[in-house]
């Protein structure tokens, strides 16, 4: 048994479903608290200095009057990739847009070339380094997308890396198939044929090898339109994969509307989403996974988080770690941006990076809150409260990480 005692403030959302509207700001806050853990699960929660009877077989961690929250959940990353894209910085400084670089054969397609060249082991050890860094920053569960292979061989290679990371590292890695991330050179100007290839050839192999839980698609101008995206997601759903969608990042072409119509588990990016898209997401029960560090890096506007909360759409925040549009895996920085740029309350932000993020990867029943019976994923912060976490930026504020009841840092 493990006991975390002398918790200055234990702060957590509650429940197993995404919280929306005013409920997103409802956090339980217990003073002078303690948490008992056994067999990787939370077994008891104490407040006001109460403690269980201690014995020699109880391992005790002294939180030293610091803040304790659920482990952070990063629900949108692209952490398996070859190469980097720092060479694109001069192009961006010169005014080239994301789509300009992509049309010139750079962007995602440059990463595709490097990813295809790397072996599975090379990708695994590179990605494992990212996992280790995320852990030290308080992330205990992460979603990882494919999408830099864009063919059967290399998409499966990426997804196998996800599976190995989940098995061999302390962090839970949730795998998403994003074969429809870009149109590969082999199918240039033939996006419909590429979607058919993914649906008829690649998806069945992903399912047969049990390599993904979700199917995602980049629904965007110059990538995949609404009809192609719908076909992709329905093919994945037919095979038992949940639906996620990159929607309305650059143009509101209908991706958020489609997410709502399909009842997708999440719609992601949403920088350019409009009223129609937000209304559809609300009606479809879709969690909005927002990515403020991408807006920061690209110098773009920020997704309308406050409007979404006002409309009753549950909001999650993720890093969007990738080599092109967000080369940062620091979810703490995304927390800072959620505070400064989205104008979200600290309580709303904590919900966004714990319970709502967990629900965006269908994990709300097991993680994302500190409640009896849930997995014992906790972080002890070098901070007295979550307001301080939102306020300070540029420093790692994690003191200790506990994953499934094991002390990892």
Secondary structure, DSSP 8 states (H G I E B T S, - for coil): -EEEEEEEEEEE--SSS---GGGGG--EEEEEEEEEEETTEEEEEE-TT------TT-EEEE-TT-EEEE-EEE-------SS--GGGHHHHHTT--HHHHHHTT-THHHHHHHHHHS-HHHHHHHHHHHHHHHHHTTEEEEEEE--SS-SHHHHHHHHHHHHHHHHHSSSEEEEEEEEETS--GGGTT-HHHHHHHIIIIIHHHHHHTT--SEEEEEE-TTSB-HHHHHHHHHHHHHTT-EEEEEESSSS-SSHHHHHHHHT-SEEEE-TT--HHHHHHHHHHT-EEEE-HHHHHHHT-----HHHHHHHT--EEE----BTTTB----HHHHHHHHHHTS---HHHHHHHTTHHHHHTTT-TTTSSS--TTSB--EEEESSSSHHHHHH--SS--EEEEEETTEE--
